[in-house]
């Protein structure tokens, strides 16, 4: 058996640097496609191979069945003194939290296509017992589980962000956003809601879908738009393939 080297290849190092910067900026891990773009690789299978190698080396952990579930376990630029402590801390953290299950309430549906009218009531579509159960270790460390809520996605305007109709997005409350954040927004003047990428332009807000077949939504009066939350991670729904 050929023993795998312990050092990182150039592409693996670039992936680790991109993962670290992306998670520090956004609070959640990037998609497979975004990782591929960072190293100029179009094949998602090849990107998945590099992630498997990083997982085997103990640099990351992830759930193959959940989108954006990468967790960084090792710093690629630690000081010599930090190496044992950081590795030991990561091992302790994983062992303590991998089996800890938490429930995140499902508050309703969010449209990921053209916005649709919502009822004037603040009551959720789902009953108070609706929730998704997941391992605490899957949630980014900076997030507080008790503050998170879930929404079921309706529509396909975010398919290039690996979010399909019926998937579940885990959200954290927010009232402000930076350019490029994926947010749930409420349009006050239309009583409509939608899930899009947020971009603040000179005189308006652009809500950008992740679907080349759909155009952006422009909000000329930013005061009529309310940010309700930011996407932390996505739970993909398993779909059977017809024979």
VEXLUMKE-830775 format. One line per field, with one value per residue (C-alpha): z, x, y; residue number from 1; residue in one letter. Coordinates in steps of 0.02 Angstrom, whole numbers, plus 50000, padded with zeros to 5 digits. Example, Ala and Ser with C-alpha at 12.3 -4.5 7.8 and 13.67 -1.06 7.14 Angstrom:
BEGIN
c3 50390 | 50357
c1 50615 | 50684
c2 49775 | 49947
k 1 | 2
r A | S
END
This chain:
BEGIN
c3 50000 | 49954 | 50104 | 50072 | 50103 | 50255 | 50176 | 50077 | 49889 | 49816 | 49776 | 49946 | 50029 | 49922 | 49968 | 50154 | 50136 | 50043 | 50170 | 50314 | 50237 | 50177 | 50346 | 50440 | 50327 | 50311 | 50462 | 50357 | 50232 | 50043 | 49913 | 49811 | 49661 | 49754 | 49814 | 49635 | 49572 | 49702 | 49625 | 49444 | 49443 | 49361 | 49405 | 49567 | 49577 | 49580 | 49714 | 49815 | 49797 | 49870 | 50015 | 50050 | 50058 | 50177 | 50285 | 50291 | 50346 | 50487 | 50420 | 50399 | 50442 | 50343 | 50316 | 50138 | 50142 | 50193 | 50087 | 50161 | 50308 | 50306 | 50476 | 50491 | 50620 | 50591 | 50548 | 50402 | 50477 | 50664 | 50769 | 50830 | 51007 | 50949 | 50850 | 50993 | 51081 | 50927 | 50872 | 51048 | 51061 | 50895 | 50946 | 51112 | 51026 | 50898 | 51028 | 51142 | 51012 | 50872 | 50962 | 51034 | 50941 | 50937 | 50868 | 50759 | 50734 | 50558 | 50545 | 50372 | 50189 | 50097 | 49911 | 49805 | 49642 | 49607 | 49772 | 49818 | 49932 | 50113 | 50234 | 50342 | 50502 | 50583 | 50617 | 50537 | 50411 | 50516 | 50687 | 50843 | 50848 | 50676 | 50687 | 50607 | 50714 | 50680 | 50763 | 50854 | 50770 | 50600 | 50653 | 50635 | 50804 | 50801 | 50790 | 50940 | 50911 | 51017 | 50897 | 50736 | 50640 | 50482 | 50324 | 50185 | 50013 | 49882 | 49705 | 49604 | 49588 | 49697 | 49612 | 49567 | 49754 | 49776 | 49848 | 49768 | 49791 | 49954 | 50035 | 50210 | 50246 | 50423 | 50461 | 50594 | 50634 | 50552 | 50509 | 50406 | 50268 | 50170 | 49981 | 49934 | 50088 | 50055 | 50148 | 50177 | 50145 | 50166 | 50043 | 50147 | 50005 | 49925 | 50076 | 49986 | 50039 | 49946 | 49967 | 49867 | 49869 | 49936 | 49847 | 49893 | 49741 | 49732 | 49736 | 49756 | 49821 | 49703 | 49753 | 49643 | 49607 | 49578 | 49420 | 49248 | 49184 | 49308 | 49323 | 49481 | 49583 | 49607 | 49759 | 49724 | 49900 | 50024 | 50169 | 50099 | 50117 | 50282 | 50307 | 50414 | 50422 | 50342 | 50281 | 50393 | 50304 | 50190 | 50221 | 50056 | 50036 | 49969 | 49809 | 49729 | 49547 | 49433 | 49349
c1 50000 | 50064 | 50065 | 49994 | 50111 | 50075 | 50108 | 49982 | 49987 | 49978 | 49792 | 49753 | 49841 | 49745 | 49581 | 49623 | 49666 | 49503 | 49400 | 49478 | 49451 | 49274 | 49216 | 49295 | 49201 | 49033 | 49016 | 48978 | 49071 | 49070 | 48988 | 49083 | 49068 | 49141 | 49286 | 49318 | 49316 | 49447 | 49571 | 49510 | 49438 | 49269 | 49249 | 49150 | 49212 | 49392 | 49353 | 49268 | 49426 | 49534 | 49412 | 49421 | 49610 | 49602 | 49479 | 49593 | 49737 | 49632 | 49623 | 49433 | 49277 | 49115 | 48950 | 48941 | 48750 | 48740 | 48790 | 48911 | 48955 | 49145 | 49225 | 49408 | 49501 | 49681 | 49763 | 49884 | 49993 | 50004 | 50154 | 50255 | 50191 | 50010 | 50009 | 49981 | 49858 | 49754 | 49747 | 49702 | 49570 | 49494 | 49490 | 49407 | 49282 | 49233 | 49218 | 49111 | 48992 | 48979 | 48840 | 48753 | 48590 | 48498 | 48328 | 48308 | 48129 | 48060 | 47971 | 47895 | 47940 | 48050 | 48033 | 48188 | 48111 | 48004 | 47941 | 47763 | 47639 | 47642 | 47495 | 47491 | 47501 | 47668 | 47614 | 47726 | 47661 | 47723 | 47659 | 47761 | 47825 | 47906 | 48094 | 48249 | 48367 | 48553 | 48722 | 48791 | 48959 | 48885 | 48849 | 48989 | 49070 | 49029 | 48842 | 48727 | 48609 | 48470 | 48462 | 48448 | 48290 | 48252 | 48153 | 48098 | 48149 | 48014 | 48080 | 48239 | 48317 | 48465 | 48509 | 48686 | 48713 | 48669 | 48498 | 48352 | 48165 | 48122 | 48293 | 48306 | 48408 | 48471 | 48461 | 48524 | 48430 | 48504 | 48448 | 48601 | 48698 | 48857 | 48871 | 48868 | 48773 | 48630 | 48481 | 48296 | 48214 | 48042 | 47980 | 47868 | 47778 | 47725 | 47710 | 47825 | 47972 | 48118 | 48288 | 48428 | 48606 | 48613 | 48704 | 48696 | 48720 | 48736 | 48551 | 48464 | 48472 | 48498 | 48432 | 48528 | 48469 | 48591 | 48507 | 48564 | 48385 | 48323 | 48357 | 48390 | 48259 | 48294 | 48231 | 48239 | 48186 | 48298 | 48187 | 48053 | 48166 | 48192 | 48327 | 48257 | 48408 | 48566 | 48594 | 48712 | 48702 | 48593 | 48519 | 48496 | 48345 | 48379 | 48282 | 48253 | 48302 | 48174 | 48232
c2 50000 | 50172 | 50286 | 50459 | 50604 | 50710 | 50880 | 50979 | 51000 | 51174 | 51158 | 51085 | 51231 | 51355 | 51269 | 51281 | 51466 | 51499 | 51401 | 51496 | 51669 | 51628 | 51561 | 51706 | 51828 | 51740 | 51627 | 51473 | 51364 | 51393 | 51281 | 51151 | 51266 | 51415 | 51308 | 51252 | 51431 | 51479 | 51355 | 51368 | 51192 | 51164 | 50980 | 50960 | 50779 | 50839 | 50968 | 50830 | 50725 | 50865 | 50886 | 50699 | 50710 | 50858 | 50762 | 50610 | 50722 | 50794 | 50972 | 50974 | 50876 | 50874 | 50786 | 50719 | 50729 | 50912 | 51060 | 51187 | 51074 | 51094 | 51128 | 51177 | 51074 | 51128 | 51293 | 51277 | 51416 | 51376 | 51421 | 51270 | 51295 | 51300 | 51138 | 51014 | 51127 | 51165 | 50983 | 50926 | 51061 | 51010 | 50827 | 50870 | 50984 | 50852 | 50714 | 50822 | 50890 | 50761 | 50667 | 50821 | 50845 | 51010 | 51058 | 51212 | 51275 | 51281 | 51449 | 51430 | 51445 | 51569 | 51599 | 51575 | 51634 | 51786 | 51856 | 51807 | 51894 | 51837 | 51843 | 52000 | 51895 | 51860 | 51680 | 51548 | 51424 | 51278 | 51228 | 51263 | 51084 | 51090 | 51078 | 51003 | 50900 | 50906 | 50880 | 51031 | 50998 | 51043 | 51223 | 51352 | 51385 | 51570 | 51539 | 51521 | 51374 | 51451 | 51601 | 51500 | 51461 | 51362 | 51399 | 51282 | 51345 | 51367 | 51396 | 51374 | 51547 | 51495 | 51331 | 51389 | 51414 | 51228 | 51273 | 51182 | 51184 | 51094 | 51117 | 51189 | 51345 | 51377 | 51563 | 51681 | 51842 | 51998 | 52173 | 52222 | 52137 | 52155 | 52139 | 51956 | 51896 | 51776 | 51847 | 51829 | 51997 | 52072 | 52203 | 52315 | 52402 | 52237 | 52122 | 52002 | 51897 | 51819 | 51735 | 51815 | 51880 | 52059 | 52200 | 52384 | 52494 | 52683 | 52725 | 52558 | 52380 | 52235 | 52063 | 51942 | 51764 | 51621 | 51562 | 51622 | 51610 | 51742 | 51926 | 52028 | 52119 | 52305 | 52400 | 52587 | 52636 | 52542 | 52594 | 52478 | 52326 | 52236 | 52106 | 51964 | 51849 | 51779 | 51602 | 51502 | 51335 | 51228 | 51057 | 50968 | 50856 | 50682 | 50651 | 50483 | 50464 | 50382 | 50224
k 1 | 2 | 3 | 4 | 5 | 6 | 7 | 8 | 9 | 10 | 11 | 12 | 13 | 14 | 15 | 16 | 17 | 18 | 19 | 20 | 21 | 22 | 23 | 24 | 25 | 26 | 27 | 28 | 29 | 30 | 31 | 32 | 33 | 34 | 35 | 36 | 37 | 38 | 39 | 40 | 41 | 42 | 43 | 44 | 45 | 46 | 47 | 48 | 49 | 50 | 51 | 52 | 53 | 54 | 55 | 56 | 57 | 58 | 59 | 60 | 61 | 62 | 63 | 64 | 65 | 66 | 67 | 68 | 69 | 70 | 71 | 72 | 73 | 74 | 75 | 76 | 77 | 78 | 79 | 80 | 81 | 82 | 83 | 84 | 85 | 86 | 87 | 88 | 89 | 90 | 91 | 92 | 93 | 94 | 95 | 96 | 97 | 98 | 99 | 100 | 101 | 102 | 103 | 104 | 105 | 106 | 107 | 108 | 109 | 110 | 111 | 112 | 113 | 114 | 115 | 116 | 117 | 118 | 119 | 120 | 121 | 122 | 123 | 124 | 125 | 126 | 127 | 128 | 129 | 130 | 131 | 132 | 133 | 134 | 135 | 136 | 137 | 138 | 139 | 140 | 141 | 142 | 143 | 144 | 145 | 146 | 147 | 148 | 149 | 150 | 151 | 152 | 153 | 154 | 155 | 156 | 157 | 158 | 159 | 160 | 161 | 162 | 163 | 164 | 165 | 166 | 167 | 168 | 169 | 170 | 171 | 172 | 173 | 174 | 175 | 176 | 177 | 178 | 179 | 180 | 181 | 182 | 183 | 184 | 185 | 186 | 187 | 188 | 189 | 190 | 191 | 192 | 193 | 194 | 195 | 196 | 197 | 198 | 199 | 200 | 201 | 202 | 203 | 204 | 205 | 206 | 207 | 208 | 209 | 210 | 211 | 212 | 213 | 214 | 215 | 216 | 217 | 218 | 219 | 220 | 221 | 222 | 223 | 224 | 225 | 226 | 227 | 228 | 229 | 230 | 231 | 232 | 233 | 234 | 235 | 236 | 237 | 238 | 239 | 240 | 241 | 242 | 243
r X | X | X | X | X | X | X | X | X | X | X | X | X | X | X | X | X | X | X | X | X | X | X | X | X | X | X | X | X | X | X | X | X | X | X | X | X | X | X | X | X | X | X | X | X | X | X | X | X | X | X | X | X | X | X | X | X | X | X | X | X | X | X | X | X | X | X | X | X | X | X | X | X | X | X | X | X | X | X | X | X | X | X | X | X | X | X | X | X | X | X | X | X | X | X | X | X | X | X | X | X | X | X | X | X | X | X | X | X | X | X | X | X | X | X | X | X | X | X | X | X | X | X | X | X | X | X | X | X | X | X | X | X | X | X | X | X | X | X | X | X | X | X | X | X | X | X | X | X | X | X | X | X | X | X | X | X | X | X | X | X | X | X | X | X | X | X | X | X | X | X | X | X | X | X | X | X | X | X | X | X | X | X | X | X | X | X | X | X | X | X | X | X | X | X | X | X | X | X | X | X | X | X | X | X | X | X | X | X | X | X | X | X | X | X | X | X | X | X | X | X | X | X | X | X | X | X | X | X | X | X | X | X | X | X | X | X | X | X | X | X | X | X
END
